[in-house]
Amino acid sequence: MAAYAQGPHHRSPSVASDPVAGEGRQLILDTAARLLRQEGYAATSLRDIAAECGMKAGSLYHHFSSKDELIGEVLRIGVERVAAEVRRAVMALPPDADARTLLHIAVRTHLTVLLELHDYTSANVRIFGQVPAQVRDAHLGTRDAYERFWSALLKRCARTGGWNPRRKLGLVRLFVINALNGSLEWFADGQSTVEQLAHELTELVLDGLVAREPVAKRARPNAQR
């Protein structure tokens, strides 16, 4: 089993309006997400989840009709919360925001929510390929919508940032999202902050690894001609 670093405690997603029913449903979701992250899909049963919640297995059916419905909700939360917060953060920027600002805000927000919802997002990454096809297929629309958002964001960055037109933005999107999601396996508080990590990843994407002279220094010879 992969060892996942313990990031910040996740925020609880919104629950039903009935406080008692809502607390029970939320407990089940939080427990399921944690066990799925730790054990995987096949090794996590409704009986295991109920035992961790201090419930009888039958009590879970008051909230979810099946294991697959419960798993589908965990998967949905893991992506939708990240996607919603990233969209909100980018939309709050001014229309003339430059490429560096756009990318940094999107990267930082994705990382922040990803790590705060650690059990949900880690479970999503770990078990997506393990769940039954019908559960996976039902979830594809949510993932595809978020990928389309990133595709549009990168096109906007390319227009405002003068990016090399030969670069394939589809590959950039895959590179960035996989790098961000991979932080679930190794990021730990104390090594760096989310802000520092977001800055480093943004600089890596935009500036690469090759050391370059400052723009002002490179421009000086041309100015003397």
Secondary structure, 3 states (H helix, E strand, C coil): CCCCCCCCCCCCCCCCCCHHHHHHHHHHHHHHHHHHHHHCCCCCCHHHHHHHHCCCHHHHHHCCCCHHHHHHHHHHHHHHHHHHHHHHHHHCCCCCCCHHHHHHHHHHHHHHHHHHCHHHHHHHHHHCCCCCHHHHHHHHHHHHHHHHHHHHHHHHHHHHHCCCCCCCHHHHHHHHHHHHHHHHHHCCCCCCCHHHHHHHHHHHHHHCCCCCCCHHHHHHHHHHC
